Amino acid sequence: MVRTFIQVTAVLLVLIASFFLIKAVILISIPEVVELANRDWDYSLVEAKNLIRQKSDTVVGFVLLLLSFLLSMINLLWPMRACDFRVSKVGVVVAVLASVVIFFSAMKCANSLQEGWYNRVMELLKAENASQAI
């Protein structure tokens, strides 16, 4: 009972902590990025890129934290057998290889999100500056 309480609490605290870490950044909308990056006389591409990078990395990080939470819950709910208490070297190697694949896939996903959001921000900034010039 105590072991299960500690494990479930630890897993839930990871989920709760991730919520507080990301709630401010994940809720930034693309129009808000445009507003933050737009200055009275011109817009700041550096600031826009930084905000977009933060947002995409945070979204991907949150998805990975959710995956971690789900895997931990599956592990907790899986019936324990006597052989489950040993550490499998093959399991460790497979986990490390899978983690490397997941890491590079997450980097590719974050870069893809950054590119899409950057293009959208640029469209909105150009449209806003064009409307201000009129």
ABEGO torsion letter per residue (X at the ends): XAAAAAAAAAAAAAAAAAAAAAAAAAABBAAAAAAAABBAABBBAAAAAAAAAAAAAAAAAAAAAAAAAAAAAAAAABBBBAAAABBBAAAAAAAAAAAAAAAAAAAAAAAAAAAAAAAAAAAAAAAAAAAAAX
